[in-house]
Amino acid sequence: MSKLKASVFRPITACLTIVSMVVVARGAEEIEFHSAPDRVIITAGNQPIATYVYADQEISRPYFAHVHVPGAVQVTRNYPPKVGVDLVDHGTFHPGIWMAFGDLDGQDYWRNKAPVRHERFIEPPKANGSTGFFTVQNSYCRAEGTDQIVCQETCRYTISIEPTGYLLICDSAFRSPKEFAFGDQEEMGLGIRLATPITVKSGGKITDAFGRVNEKGIWGKSSPWCDYSGQIHGRKVGVLVMSDEANFRPSRYHVRDYGLLTSNPFGQKVFGDQAASRVVVPANETFRLRFGVLLHANTDQELDRQAAFDRFLSRLKGLPRPTH
């Protein structure tokens, strides 16, 4: 694996090893994928959306870094965090957007104590106008050795250009020939580390579907969606995280005013319930999770978050599910 450095996020024209796969689309914007040996850079026309990194010596699981809303405004924290600009805590735990689990069959993938190995692209990155997708296969390895696998994940990522921003859909299927289990921690599920200017501590705001706000009101509570937003360069921008109603359990939110948002359907006792959660997946059965992330930018009016959630659910109906 090649070590990921900040230089990989320089403008695409500087990356001489990148091979572009572009499909001409209607209108001025189109999804484009630019692939290198350890990452896929995603753009809309000449504007950046995100970089999907699947081989990094410092972070032993795949993730999206340097995530943008329309207008080339970055809404996730810099990776690596910039001293004097960002809080530099959890630099390798919180790179942008990621799926990870602090307790999956006793293994800690959130804190990089056990590796998630990218095996292959089942479906390579493919663009079709305002929509693109790719499907990966990941192995969740035990810390004792990468030849010992807890389970495999097949994840289909779909990115589309929406009227209010970019929509990323993460659709995962987990399976193993042996039984495995998800534990009860705060650090479980889909995580996002927000850009410093939109954190609550910098004047931003966290909102859920029930009108609760910020860490004090939302932490540990269940909601179909949760939004973290603020202003950057005078623009209203944010990240709306949504859970599929078909997930095994509604998500609760591990949120922090310093800029963390985690959609967690696993935690129970850690969020105040009496009984701890242990989600057992029997051998040869498939366990599914699906989330949506709307990267939104609004200059004239507030985002209608409930309408965006309803649109997300509608979009799910037409998407194929990943299979092993």
Beta strands, then each sheet from edge to edge (+ up, - down):
strand 1: 19-22
strand 2: 31-36
strand 3: 39-44
strand 4: 47-53
strand 5: 63-65
strand 6: 68-69
strand 7: 73-74
strand 8: 96-101
strand 9: 116-128
strand 10: 131-142
strand 11: 145-162
strand 12: 165-175
strand 13: 180-182
strand 14: 188-193
strand 15: 205-208
strand 16: 225-232
strand 17: 235-243
strand 18: 252-256
strand 19: 260-264
strand 20: 279-281
strand 21: 287-298
sheet 1: 1+ 2- 3+ 4- 5+ 8- 14+ 19- 18+
sheet 2: 6+ 7-
sheet 3: 9+ 10- 11+ 12- 21+ 17- 16+ 15-
sheet 4: 13+ 20-
end
